[in-house]
Amino acid sequence: MAKVALLFGVSEYEPELKSLPAASGDIEAMKRVLEHPEMGCFDEITCRNNPDSQSMQYEIETLFSGRSKDDLLLLYFSGHGIKDDTNRLYFASRNTRKSQKGELIRSTAVPASFIHEVMLNSRARRQVIILDCCFSGAFDPQLQLKDDGSVDLQRQLGAEGRVVLTSSSSTQYSFEHNDYNLSIYTRYLVEGIETGAGDQDEDGKISVLELHEYAASKVKQTAPGMTPKLIILKGMGFDILLAKAKALDPELRFRRCVHKYATGGSISSVGQAILDTLQEQLGLSDDSVRKIIDEVLRPYQNRLKNLERYKIALISIIESEFTISSTTASELEDLQEILGLKKEDVVPIEREILAKKEIKVPNYQVQHFPKWINSRYTIEENLLKNPRLQYAGIRLRARAFVIDLIGSIGLVLSFTLLVGPISPLVLILYYVVPESISGSTFGKEITNISVTDQNGNRIRFGNSFCRFIIKYFLFCSVFGIVWGIWNTIFKATKKVVIYDVWTDSFVIVKSRTKSSKLPQREVDLGYASPTQRLTAFTIDLLFLLFSALLIIQYIVDNFYFDYRNILGISHFCFCLFILYFSIFEKFTGATLGKLITGICVADMSGKRVTFKIALLRGVIKAISILSFGVGAVATGIAIFKSPQRQGLHDLGTKTIVLTKRRFHR
């Protein structure tokens, strides 16, 4: 009975393929443990480093020819595995090439079918194949797009009396590791034989099954994305003995105890006490014990290091991008694959990072919507694509709805009194147009929320119109009113309502971007005097009255001052007054009157006011004017008494009015 091994390591390739420096070291390490008289005890070992395809086929046929039935034959390959367009497996050699179209030139590689034929013709009953290769993960997309990246090794290489050990069967990077010169799978095969840790039943012998299970468990600790497999058909291939183990070796016994008490990459205080006692009993030195513990814990530490690398990369992306692009998402997937991480490994990291940033995620499943609605959303994917979206709660949305309801009713009454009953068109003008242009109605702008699509972009006019139609019919029905009150009072934590789901939209809290500062002043600017402010307000009031008369005269053919028309005109003038002051003060810092008198509006820190502040300022100013002169008098007194010349609307919104608008650019 002879034990013969043939080891192939292909590390150098043509430019079309990625080089694999670890492959050369793999065959040297395998040779060392297989030829050792106290380990593998192989009689004949042939190593071929970077052979061409013809030499590989010759050596393989030589290995399996002229053997007796009791011989043990081992074929080891470390390199690239490639598939052609029919999903047939080939092993790459030094001269393997691809055509200009990116297709494999079959004559330059060794087909798995050739190995299958020579093994079938061999008389040897014990045949072991070890494949440490990635099948398509390191190649260009032209070979990857043909299928899902998996290879049916069981069909192509499995047969009676034959056992196949593989490092992976899908698209993965099996060779990338910064800390070692060996491939991950081969490293643990060698470790299992060299240390004797592969002898799991402690009988002094290491079988194919024991060695594979040891290596597979260690690989999953280091690179969970790799899935080593053992393929056996109609035989006792798993019982084939590959090597011997020193059953009474003190270091091996200590190593097994370290494996037992090392959970999750650390050893508890009780476990450490057990190991310290065992060290004294076995008479092991501190250096050897430290080396064994480091070797056992290193896979856990490497995995934690890879998880930390992914975490750092994800944090950097979230800090720099509002919406993760498709290119960045693809790069994240590549990083996950290279680090050997699975989806279930990175999901806790994503949740942890997003939770620390207080990013809220809508829970659609608890909304009790139909399954076909729930299935439209994958919360984890949406959250990863939009890491900075903070979804507005129902209470915040309810405030905006009440403000919009009051504003829309006032607008409808005004237009109805002026031009007749056209409420649906007015509501469309109030809700749909602002949402499609700016993403917010007046109520949403005041409450600092806006409507977006699933990517955080402004919704289209069609989606906004559909939202309005669904909302309109819900509000006009008893069911819709009851449903809205129920969600607001009893389910205020929900972040989504039914018209959001049906229109693929979200209501989010706007990001608080810094307001643009006013330019620096050339000279020391004082606060605007009461005379300047009164003059500016008079100019603005005259301009508004003149504009209102022109608009009303254009809209109303017969202008009669009865009670019905006066009420409508009052509503119209009220809205025009607020819009005039809020829009001008937001975008220019001053109305027409303030521009003429050389004064401007700013917040307490010298920054230009936001639209929300400008709108609230205009509302307070309008109410003070309509309060039968009481508010106007109170505003005048406040301006005279305040050291910063602030009126009621200034005090209520924490704004100031400055004079002499001469600034550096």
Secondary structure, 3 states (H helix, E strand, C coil): CCEEEEEEECCCCCCCCCCCCHHHHHHHHHHHHHHCCCCCCCCEEEEEECCCHHHHHHHHHHHHCCCCCCCEEEEEEEEEEEECCCCCEEEECCCCCECCCCCECHHHEEEHHHHHHHHHCCCCCEEEEEEEEECCCCCCHHHHCCCCCCCCHHHHHCCECEEEEECCCCCCCCCCCCCCCCCHHHHHHHHHHHCCCCCCCCCCEEEHHHHHHHHHHHHHHHCCCCCCEEEEECCCHHHCEEEECCCCCHHHHHHHHHHHHEECCEECHHHHHHHHHHHHHHCCCHHHHHHHHHHHHHHHHHHHHHHHHHHHHHHHHHHHCCCCCHHHHHHHHHHHHHCCCCHHHHHHHHHHHHHHCCCCCCCHHHHCCCHHHHCCCCHHHHHHHCCCCEECCHHHHHHHHHHHHHHHHHHHHHHHHHHCCCHHHHHHHHHHHHHHHCCCCHHHHHCCEEEEECCCCECCHHHHHHHHHHHHHHHCCHHHHHHHHHHHHHCCCCCCCHHHHHCCEEEEECCCCCCCECCCECCCCCECCHHHHHHHHHHHHHHHHHHHHHHHHHHCCCCCCCHHHHHHHHHHHHHHHHHHHHHHHHHCCCCHHHHHHCEEEEECCCECCCHHHHHHHHHHHHHHHHCCCHHHHHHHHHHHHCCCCCCHHHHHHCEEEEECCCECC
